[in-house]
Amino acid sequence: MYDGIQYGSRVDGTTQRKLHAKVVDNVLAAPVYFSRLISNGKPFMGKTEDVTVDIISDTQGQFFTGLETLNATAVNTTVTLSYARTAFQQPKVSVMMDSFANSGEYGIIPLDAFKYEKAAAETQQKLGAAIYLDGSADRPLGLGAIVDDGTNVGTIGGQSRSTYTQLAATLTSSSGTLSLAKEATLFDTISASGLTSEEPNVGLASVTVWSLHEQLLQPSVRASYEAVGYDKVPHRSMQAVRGNAELAQGAGLTSISYRGIPILKDNFCTAGFLYFLNESYFDWKGSTTVPEQYKDYMEKVNLGTMKAYEGTGAEALNMPSEYNGFFYQNDLMLPNQAGMIGRFYVIGQVVAKGFRRSGALYAITQV
């Protein structure tokens, strides 16, 4: 049965249907922050990516008046954070007889192209969730590890947060309610006074918390979006675009500005959380080249326009990025079955260089 007029055999037996030329996603969510993160990705080089961070003030400096003995002790003020790659795989299975049926001019939607693009979108979904977690269970580091004070994740980059408290971010309970005063306190705590580069440049919230934040800013938000619409943020941009100004690099992410920074909503954001992040202190780093012995079997993937898939999952992939870490294992015949299997791999890691300029309010349920 179809919606609308029900035709009889006079029409059903004489008239071809019109099939939409793409599969339309009705299940996947928008992995907003992971899409943004890999769009700004950098290459992962070497066995590990190591970062030397300064964590102790040198106390040897002194004022003096004459010929008193001056301090001359060598002080070690640094430790090294070390990060190795992580890997994710998503299979793509092709059934040979399905491909036979789909081949030729009557295969309006290319079945194997859809399966390829669907597997890529599913990969993005899994990583979109992982980016908010703590890096356990072989996942890449997420905000659950980076924006933590040692309560949940005791070590970062191989170093102990209890030993080096300078590796802690600010994690503050909102005790249920969200207020501008609490947001301002967090923002000030994680900022260096007077240096815009040492303040948060973006905020993240669950959809519910984003709406609660919007309520706090009324009526100024209402006046703004009635005049020019919500702000938009291009994936690779640190700046919001006002109104209908043309967006660089494609579609933008909806945001509300707070203290000059965009606040983004993400379906995958941990419930009850509002993050303020300084993105200059961490990066997604993806592998860039296929090892020599695997070049006949794998290829680097640059994400882009979908041919057979549209909707939320497809839109999230529509952002080419050279350093996304995506690879595809070419389809191979299954040895004992009439079909083929290929695999997406994502090989990379979130490399964090600093923590005190990011923070989060959690346990937010109301204003």
C-alpha positions in Angstrom: 0.0 0.0 0.0 1.1 3.5 -0.7 -0.1 6.9 0.5 -2.5 8.7 -1.8 -4.8 7.3 -4.5 -4.7 3.5 -4.7 -4.3 2.5 -8.3 -5.5 -0.8 -9.8 -4.0 -3.2 -12.3 -4.7 -0.8 -15.2 -2.0 1.5 -13.8 0.1 -0.8 -11.8 0.7 -3.1 -14.7 1.5 -0.4 -17.2 3.4 2.4 -15.4 6.9 2.4 -13.9 7.4 3.9 -10.5 9.8 6.9 -9.9 12.5 5.8 -7.4 14.5 8.5 -5.7 18.1 8.2 -6.8 19.6 8.2 -3.3 19.0 6.3 -0.1 17.8 8.9 2.5 19.2 8.5 6.1 16.6 8.4 8.8 18.6 6.9 11.6 22.0 8.5 12.0 22.7 11.6 14.2 25.0 14.5 13.5 28.5 14.0 15.0 29.1 17.8 15.1 32.3 18.0 17.1 34.2 15.1 15.6 33.4 16.4 12.1 34.8 19.8 13.1 37.9 18.2 14.8 38.9 16.0 11.8 38.3 18.9 9.4 41.1 20.7 11.2 43.2 17.5 11.4 47.0 17.4 11.2 49.3 14.5 10.2 50.3 11.9 12.7 54.1 11.3 12.3 56.4 8.6 13.9 55.7 5.8 16.3 54.2 8.2 18.9 53.5 11.9 19.0 55.3 13.4 22.0 54.8 16.8 23.5 57.1 18.4 26.1 55.2 20.6 28.5 56.4 23.0 31.1 54.7 22.3 34.4 56.8 23.9 37.2 57.8 27.5 37.8 61.5 28.0 38.3 62.0 29.5 41.8 65.7 30.4 41.4 65.1 34.0 40.3 65.7 36.5 43.1 66.2 40.2 43.9 69.6 41.2 45.4 71.5 44.2 46.7 75.2 43.4 46.5 77.6 40.5 46.8 75.3 38.0 48.4 75.4 34.4 47.1 73.1 34.1 44.1 70.9 31.1 43.4 72.4 28.8 40.8 70.5 25.5 41.0 69.4 23.8 37.8 65.7 23.0 37.9 63.9 20.5 35.7 60.5 22.0 34.9 59.2 19.8 32.1 57.6 16.4 31.5 56.8 14.7 28.2 53.3 13.6 27.2 53.3 10.7 24.7 50.4 9.5 22.4 50.2 6.5 20.2 47.7 5.8 17.3 44.4 4.2 17.9 42.5 2.3 15.2 38.8 1.7 14.3 37.3 -0.5 11.6 33.9 -0.7 9.9 33.2 -3.5 7.5 31.4 -3.2 4.2 29.9 -6.5 2.9 28.6 -7.0 -0.6 26.4 -10.0 -1.6 27.2 -11.1 -5.1 23.6 -11.9 -6.2 22.4 -8.5 -4.9 25.0 -6.8 -7.0 23.9 -8.9 -10.1 20.3 -7.8 -9.5 21.3 -4.1 -9.1 23.6 -4.0 -12.2 22.5 -2.3 -15.4 20.2 0.5 -16.2 17.5 -0.6 -13.7 19.9 -0.2 -10.8 18.7 3.3 -10.1 20.5 3.5 -6.7 24.0 2.0 -7.0 23.8 -0.6 -4.2 27.5 -1.1 -3.6 28.2 2.7 -3.7 25.4 3.1 -1.0 27.0 0.4 1.1 30.4 2.1 0.9 29.0 5.5 1.8 26.8 4.0 4.6 29.9 2.3 6.1 31.8 5.6 6.0 28.8 7.4 7.7 28.6 4.6 10.4 32.3 5.1 11.0 31.8 8.8 11.6 29.0 8.0 14.0 31.1 5.7 16.2 33.9 8.3 16.4 31.4 11.1 17.0 30.5 9.3 20.2 34.0 8.3 21.1 35.2 11.9 21.0 33.2 12.6 24.2 34.5 9.6 26.1 37.7 8.9 28.1 39.8 7.0 25.6 39.3 3.6 27.3 38.5 0.3 25.4 41.0 1.2 22.6 39.3 4.4 21.7 41.1 7.6 20.8 41.3 10.2 23.6 38.1 12.1 24.0 36.9 15.1 26.0 36.2 12.8 28.9 39.9 12.5 29.3 41.2 15.8 28.1 38.6 17.9 30.1 39.1 16.2 33.4 40.7 17.1 36.7 41.9 13.6 37.6 38.6 12.5 39.1 37.8 10.2 36.2 41.1 9.9 34.2 44.1 9.8 36.4 46.8 9.8 33.7 47.1 11.7 30.5 49.9 11.2 27.9 51.4 8.7 30.2 51.8 11.2 33.1 50.0 11.2 36.4 47.6 14.0 37.1 48.0 13.5 40.9 51.8 13.9 40.5 51.5 16.8 38.1 48.3 18.8 38.9 49.1 21.2 36.1 47.8 18.5 33.7 44.3 18.9 35.1 41.4 20.8 33.4 38.6 22.4 35.3 35.5 20.1 35.9 32.8 21.8 37.9 29.4 20.5 39.0 26.5 22.9 38.2 24.5 21.3 41.0 21.6 20.9 38.6 21.1 24.5 37.5 22.7 26.5 34.7 23.3 30.2 35.2 25.3 33.0 33.4 27.2 33.5 36.7 28.3 29.8 36.7 29.3 30.1 33.0 31.2 33.3 33.7 33.1 31.7 36.6 34.2 28.8 34.5 35.2 31.0 31.6 37.3 33.2 33.9 38.9 30.3 35.7 40.2 28.8 32.5 41.3 32.1 30.9 44.5 34.1 31.1 43.5 37.6 31.7 43.9 39.9 28.7 45.1 37.2 26.2 42.4 36.2 23.7 44.6 33.3 22.5 44.4 32.0 26.1 40.7 32.0 26.4 38.2 29.4 25.1 37.4 29.7 21.4 34.4 27.4 21.2 31.7 25.9 23.5 29.9 22.6 23.2 26.7 21.4 24.7 24.1 18.7 24.5 21.0 19.7 22.6 19.1 20.1 25.9 21.8 22.2 27.6 22.2 24.3 24.4 18.5 25.2 24.7 18.9 26.0 28.4 21.8 28.3 27.6 19.7 30.0 24.9 17.0 30.7 27.6 19.6 32.5 29.7 20.4 34.9 26.9 16.8 35.9 26.1 15.7 38.5 24.9 19.0 39.3 23.3 19.1 36.1 21.4 15.5 36.6 20.2 16.4 40.0 18.9 19.4 38.7 17.1 17.9 35.7 15.3 14.7 37.6 14.4 16.9 40.1 12.6 19.6 37.9 11.1 19.1 34.3 12.2 21.4 32.2 14.3 25.1 32.5 14.0 26.8 29.9 11.8 30.3 28.4 12.2 32.1 26.9 9.2 33.7 23.5 10.2 37.3 24.8 10.0 36.6 28.3 11.3 37.3 29.8 14.8 34.8 32.6 14.0 31.0 32.7 13.7 29.4 34.2 10.7 26.4 36.4 11.3 23.1 36.2 9.6 23.1 35.2 5.9 26.7 36.0 5.2 28.2 33.5 2.8 29.9 30.6 4.6 33.4 29.6 3.6 34.1 25.9 3.1 30.5 24.8 2.8 27.6 24.5 5.3 28.0 25.8 8.8 27.1 24.7 12.3 24.4 26.5 14.2 25.6 28.4 17.2 24.8 31.0 19.8 27.6 33.4 20.7 28.7 33.9 24.3 31.5 36.3 25.2 32.4 36.3 21.5 32.7 32.5 21.1 30.3 30.2 19.3 28.4 27.6 21.4 27.6 24.5 19.3 25.1 21.8 20.0 25.9 18.1 19.4 23.7 15.1 19.6 26.7 13.1 20.9 27.7 15.5 23.6 27.5 14.0 27.1 24.1 14.7 28.7 24.1 17.6 31.1 27.5 19.0 30.0 28.6 22.4 28.7 32.2 22.6 27.6 34.4 25.6 27.0 37.4 24.6 24.9 40.6 26.2 23.7 41.2 24.2 20.6 44.8 25.4 20.1 45.8 22.9 22.9 44.6 19.7 21.2 44.4 18.3 17.7 43.1 15.3 15.8 46.2 13.8 14.1 45.5 11.2 11.4 47.8 8.9 9.6 48.4 10.0 6.1 50.2 7.3 4.0 49.6 3.6 3.4 52.5 1.4 4.4 54.4 0.2 1.4 53.5 -3.5 1.8 49.8 -2.6 2.0 49.5 -0.3 -1.0 48.0 -3.0 -3.3 45.2 -3.5 -0.7 44.4 -0.2 0.8 43.9 3.4 -0.2 43.7 6.8 1.6 40.2 8.3 1.7 39.4 11.9 1.4 35.8 12.5 2.5 33.5 14.4 0.2 30.3 14.4 -1.8 28.0 11.3 -1.5 26.7 9.7 -4.7 24.1 7.3 -3.3 23.3 8.5 0.2 21.8 11.7 1.6 20.6 13.0 4.9 22.2 13.6 8.3 24.9 10.8 8.1 25.9 11.8 4.6 26.0 15.5 5.4 28.4 14.9 8.3 30.9 13.4 5.8 30.7 16.2 3.3 34.0 17.9 4.4 37.2 16.8 2.6 40.1 16.7 5.0 43.6 15.6 4.1 44.5 14.4 7.5 41.3 12.7 8.6 43.0 9.3 9.1 40.5 7.4 6.9 41.6 4.4 4.8 39.7 1.9 2.8 40.7 -1.8 2.4 39.8 -2.7 -1.2 37.0 -5.2 -1.7 38.1 -8.9 -1.6 36.2 -12.0 -2.5 35.2 -14.1 0.5 36.9 -17.4 0.1 33.9 -19.6 0.9 31.0 -17.4 0.1 29.5 -15.5 -2.9 30.3 -12.0 -1.8 33.0 -9.5 -1.1 34.2 -7.6 2.0 35.9 -4.2 2.3 36.8 -2.2 5.4 37.1 1.4 6.5 39.9 2.0 8.9 40.4 5.2 10.9 43.9 5.5 12.3 44.9 8.5 14.4 44.7 10.0 17.9 43.8 13.2 19.7 47.0 14.8 20.8 46.6 17.1 23.8 49.2 19.8 24.7 47.5 21.6 27.5 44.5 21.3 29.7 44.1 24.4 32.0 42.5 26.5 29.2 39.5 24.1 28.8 36.8 23.2 31.3 33.2 21.9 31.7 30.1 22.4 33.7 28.2 19.1 34.3 25.0 17.8 35.9 23.0 20.5 34.2 19.3 19.8 34.2 17.5 23.2 34.3 18.0 27.0 34.5 
